[in-house]
Amino acid sequence: MNFVPKMNRRAFVVGTAAVGGGLALGLDIPTGPKVVRAADGQIHVVENVCAHRGMAFCRERHGHRKEFVCPYHQWSYALDGQLQGVPFRRGVRQDGKVNGGMPADFNPKDHGLTALKVATRGGVVFASFDHSVEPLEDYLGPTILQYFDRLFNGRRLTILGYNRQRIPGNWKLMQENIK
C-alpha cells in the first residue's frame, strides 16, 4: 500500500503535541509553519509570513513566545494568528493634519496570519492548508491508523537528534534535478 503521495498532497506532520504554553516549533525553513500551544492549551499552526508585507516573523527553531511581532513594521499577532495591533493605525498627527494610517474600513479580523487546519493524534500534530480535507482518521484509513497508533501511543516523544543539510547552490536547480 502506497500512502505517501496522498499525504504529500494535502497534509503533513509539523510537530508534536508535547509543546508547552507559548512554545513555537516549525519546519526548518524560514517561512515554514509554526506550531504553537496557546495559554489555553489549544494547538495552532500558522504560516510564518506576516499578513502585511510577507516578512518571516519568527526565525527561531523553537522557543517560548507570548505573541508574534513582525520585525518589518511591528504588526503583532496573538499565538492563534489573530492580528492584535498595528503601529500608527490611525496615522500620525502633525501640524493639525493626520498623515498615514490605515483606511477607515480596516478590520484587524481580516488581516490575521494564515491558519492551517489542525488535527492531533497520539501526540503528533498534523496540519493542512486545505481546510476542507477530510478528518484525519478518514484520511489515513483503518490500516494506517492501526500502525500509527501502535507507534504513537501517547507516550512522551524524545528527540534523538537533528539532521540538517545546507547545500550551497541555486535552489531552482536542485528542484529541477530531483524531479
TORKOL-4160 file (C-alpha; in steps of 0.2 Angstrom, whole numbers, padded with zeros to 4 digits, m for minus):
179
<pt num="1" X="0000" Y="0000" Z="0000"/>
<pt num="2" X="0007" Y="0017" Z="m0005"/>
<pt num="3" X="0000" Y="0031" Z="0005"/>
<pt num="4" X="0015" Y="0044" Z="0005"/>
<pt num="5" X="0010" Y="0053" Z="m0011"/>
<pt num="6" X="m0008" Y="0056" Z="m0005"/>
<pt num="7" X="0000" Y="0063" Z="0012"/>
<pt num="8" X="0012" Y="0075" Z="0002"/>
<pt num="9" X="m0003" Y="0082" Z="m0007"/>
<pt num="10" X="m0014" Y="0088" Z="0007"/>
<pt num="11" X="m0007" Y="0086" Z="0024"/>
<pt num="12" X="0010" Y="0085" Z="0033"/>
<pt num="13" X="0016" Y="0082" Z="0051"/>
<pt num="14" X="0024" Y="0098" Z="0058"/>
<pt num="15" X="0027" Y="0095" Z="0076"/>
<pt num="16" X="0022" Y="0086" Z="0092"/>
<pt num="17" X="0008" Y="0090" Z="0105"/>
<pt num="18" X="0021" Y="0090" Z="0119"/>
<pt num="19" X="0024" Y="0109" Z="0116"/>
<pt num="20" X="0022" Y="0119" Z="0132"/>
<pt num="21" X="0012" Y="0135" Z="0134"/>
<pt num="22" X="0018" Y="0148" Z="0121"/>
<pt num="23" X="0030" Y="0136" Z="0113"/>
<pt num="24" X="0033" Y="0138" Z="0095"/>
<pt num="25" X="0040" Y="0125" Z="0083"/>
<pt num="26" X="0042" Y="0124" Z="0065"/>
<pt num="27" X="0049" Y="0116" Z="0049"/>
<pt num="28" X="0067" Y="0121" Z="0047"/>
<pt num="29" X="0064" Y="0134" Z="0033"/>
<pt num="30" X="0062" Y="0152" Z="0037"/>
<pt num="31" X="0044" Y="0154" Z="0032"/>
<pt num="32" X="0039" Y="0136" Z="0037"/>
<pt num="33" X="0023" Y="0134" Z="0048"/>
<pt num="34" X="0024" Y="0137" Z="0066"/>
<pt num="35" X="0016" Y="0125" Z="0079"/>
<pt num="36" X="0010" Y="0134" Z="0094"/>
<pt num="37" X="0001" Y="0129" Z="0110"/>
<pt num="38" X="m0008" Y="0145" Z="0117"/>
<pt num="39" X="m0010" Y="0149" Z="0135"/>
<pt num="40" X="m0027" Y="0140" Z="0134"/>
<pt num="41" X="m0019" Y="0124" Z="0129"/>
<pt num="42" X="m0026" Y="0125" Z="0111"/>
<pt num="43" X="m0014" Y="0120" Z="0097"/>
<pt num="44" X="m0012" Y="0131" Z="0082"/>
<pt num="45" X="m0002" Y="0131" Z="0067"/>
<pt num="46" X="0001" Y="0147" Z="0057"/>
<pt num="47" X="0011" Y="0151" Z="0042"/>
<pt num="48" X="0027" Y="0161" Z="0047"/>
<pt num="49" X="0023" Y="0175" Z="0035"/>
<pt num="50" X="0016" Y="0192" Z="0041"/>
<pt num="51" X="0000" Y="0197" Z="0033"/>
<pt num="52" X="0006" Y="0215" Z="0029"/>
<pt num="53" X="0022" Y="0213" Z="0019"/>
<pt num="54" X="0026" Y="0194" Z="0019"/>
<pt num="55" X="0041" Y="0195" Z="0031"/>
<pt num="56" X="0045" Y="0180" Z="0041"/>
<pt num="57" X="0042" Y="0185" Z="0059"/>
<pt num="58" X="0049" Y="0170" Z="0068"/>
<pt num="59" X="0067" Y="0164" Z="0064"/>
<pt num="60" X="0070" Y="0153" Z="0079"/>
<pt num="61" X="0068" Y="0134" Z="0078"/>
<pt num="62" X="0059" Y="0133" Z="0095"/>
<pt num="63" X="0056" Y="0144" Z="0110"/>
<pt num="64" X="0043" Y="0152" Z="0120"/>
<pt num="65" X="0033" Y="0167" Z="0114"/>
<pt num="66" X="0018" Y="0177" Z="0121"/>
<pt num="67" X="0015" Y="0184" Z="0104"/>
<pt num="68" X="0022" Y="0186" Z="0087"/>
<pt num="69" X="0029" Y="0203" Z="0081"/>
<pt num="70" X="0034" Y="0206" Z="0063"/>
<pt num="71" X="0052" Y="0214" Z="0063"/>
<pt num="72" X="0047" Y="0224" Z="0047"/>
<pt num="73" X="0033" Y="0235" Z="0053"/>
<pt num="74" X="0029" Y="0228" Z="0070"/>
<pt num="75" X="0012" Y="0221" Z="0067"/>
<pt num="76" X="0008" Y="0210" Z="0082"/>
<pt num="77" X="m0001" Y="0193" Z="0082"/>
<pt num="78" X="m0009" Y="0183" Z="0095"/>
<pt num="79" X="m0002" Y="0164" Z="0096"/>
<pt num="80" X="m0018" Y="0159" Z="0087"/>
<pt num="81" X="m0014" Y="0170" Z="0072"/>
<pt num="82" X="m0026" Y="0185" Z="0075"/>
<pt num="83" X="m0020" Y="0202" Z="0072"/>
<pt num="84" X="m0018" Y="0211" Z="0089"/>
<pt num="85" X="m0010" Y="0228" Z="0084"/>
<pt num="86" X="m0004" Y="0239" Z="0070"/>
<pt num="87" X="0008" Y="0254" Z="0074"/>
<pt num="88" X="0001" Y="0271" Z="0069"/>
<pt num="89" X="m0016" Y="0263" Z="0064"/>
<pt num="90" X="m0024" Y="0280" Z="0064"/>
<pt num="91" X="m0009" Y="0289" Z="0057"/>
<pt num="92" X="0002" Y="0302" Z="0064"/>
<pt num="93" X="m0005" Y="0319" Z="0069"/>
<pt num="94" X="0007" Y="0333" Z="0063"/>
<pt num="95" X="0003" Y="0351" Z="0061"/>
<pt num="96" X="m0015" Y="0348" Z="0064"/>
<pt num="97" X="m0016" Y="0336" Z="0050"/>
<pt num="98" X="m0016" Y="0316" Z="0051"/>
<pt num="99" X="m0003" Y="0308" Z="0039"/>
<pt num="100" X="m0004" Y="0290" Z="0035"/>
<pt num="101" X="m0013" Y="0276" Z="0044"/>
<pt num="102" X="m0024" Y="0263" Z="0039"/>
<pt num="103" X="m0041" Y="0265" Z="0029"/>
<pt num="104" X="m0056" Y="0269" Z="0040"/>
<pt num="105" X="m0064" Y="0252" Z="0035"/>
<pt num="106" X="m0048" Y="0242" Z="0040"/>
<pt num="107" X="m0053" Y="0227" Z="0051"/>
<pt num="108" X="m0040" Y="0218" Z="0060"/>
<pt num="109" X="m0050" Y="0202" Z="0059"/>
<pt num="110" X="m0047" Y="0202" Z="0041"/>
<pt num="111" X="m0028" Y="0203" Z="0042"/>
<pt num="112" X="m0023" Y="0188" Z="0053"/>
<pt num="113" X="m0010" Y="0175" Z="0049"/>
<pt num="114" X="m0014" Y="0161" Z="0038"/>
<pt num="115" X="m0020" Y="0147" Z="0050"/>
<pt num="116" X="m0019" Y="0129" Z="0045"/>
<pt num="117" X="m0032" Y="0116" Z="0049"/>
<pt num="118" X="m0025" Y="0106" Z="0064"/>
<pt num="119" X="m0028" Y="0088" Z="0070"/>
<pt num="120" X="m0019" Y="0079" Z="0083"/>
<pt num="121" X="m0017" Y="0060" Z="0087"/>
<pt num="122" X="m0005" Y="0051" Z="0099"/>
<pt num="123" X="0004" Y="0067" Z="0102"/>
<pt num="124" X="0008" Y="0071" Z="0084"/>
<pt num="125" X="0001" Y="0087" Z="0076"/>
<pt num="126" X="m0005" Y="0086" Z="0058"/>
<pt num="127" X="m0009" Y="0102" Z="0049"/>
<pt num="128" X="m0015" Y="0106" Z="0031"/>
<pt num="129" X="m0018" Y="0122" Z="0021"/>
<pt num="130" X="m0033" Y="0113" Z="0014"/>
<pt num="131" X="m0047" Y="0117" Z="0027"/>
<pt num="132" X="m0059" Y="0105" Z="0018"/>
<pt num="133" X="m0048" Y="0090" Z="0020"/>
<pt num="134" X="m0057" Y="0075" Z="0027"/>
<pt num="135" X="m0055" Y="0071" Z="0046"/>
<pt num="136" X="m0038" Y="0063" Z="0050"/>
<pt num="137" X="m0045" Y="0046" Z="0054"/>
<pt num="138" X="m0054" Y="0045" Z="0037"/>
<pt num="139" X="m0039" Y="0052" Z="0028"/>
<pt num="140" X="m0027" Y="0039" Z="0035"/>
<pt num="141" X="m0039" Y="0024" Z="0035"/>
<pt num="142" X="m0040" Y="0010" Z="0047"/>
<pt num="143" X="m0025" Y="0000" Z="0041"/>
<pt num="144" X="m0013" Y="0015" Z="0043"/>
<pt num="145" X="m0021" Y="0021" Z="0059"/>
<pt num="146" X="m0018" Y="0004" Z="0067"/>
<pt num="147" X="0001" Y="0005" Z="0063"/>
<pt num="148" X="0001" Y="0024" Z="0068"/>
<pt num="149" X="m0007" Y="0020" Z="0085"/>
<pt num="150" X="0005" Y="0006" Z="0089"/>
<pt num="151" X="0020" Y="0018" Z="0086"/>
<pt num="152" X="0012" Y="0034" Z="0093"/>
<pt num="153" X="0003" Y="0028" Z="0108"/>
<pt num="154" X="0003" Y="0044" Z="0118"/>
<pt num="155" X="0019" Y="0041" Z="0127"/>
<pt num="156" X="0031" Y="0056" Z="0128"/>
<pt num="157" X="0041" Y="0058" Z="0112"/>
<pt num="158" X="0060" Y="0060" Z="0114"/>
<pt num="159" X="0070" Y="0070" Z="0101"/>
<pt num="160" X="0085" Y="0059" Z="0097"/>
<pt num="161" X="0094" Y="0072" Z="0086"/>
<pt num="162" X="0093" Y="0083" Z="0071"/>
<pt num="163" X="0099" Y="0080" Z="0053"/>
<pt num="164" X="0101" Y="0096" Z="0043"/>
<pt num="165" X="0110" Y="0099" Z="0026"/>
<pt num="166" X="0114" Y="0115" Z="0019"/>
<pt num="167" X="0118" Y="0114" Z="0000"/>
<pt num="168" X="0126" Y="0130" Z="m0007"/>
<pt num="169" X="0118" Y="0131" Z="m0024"/>
<pt num="170" X="0103" Y="0138" Z="m0034"/>
<pt num="171" X="0088" Y="0130" Z="m0026"/>
<pt num="172" X="0079" Y="0130" Z="m0043"/>
<pt num="173" X="0092" Y="0119" Z="m0050"/>
<pt num="174" X="0090" Y="0107" Z="m0035"/>
<pt num="175" X="0072" Y="0106" Z="m0038"/>
<pt num="176" X="0073" Y="0103" Z="m0056"/>
<pt num="177" X="0086" Y="0089" Z="m0053"/>
<pt num="178" X="0076" Y="0079" Z="m0041"/>
<pt num="179" X="0060" Y="0078" Z="m0052"/>
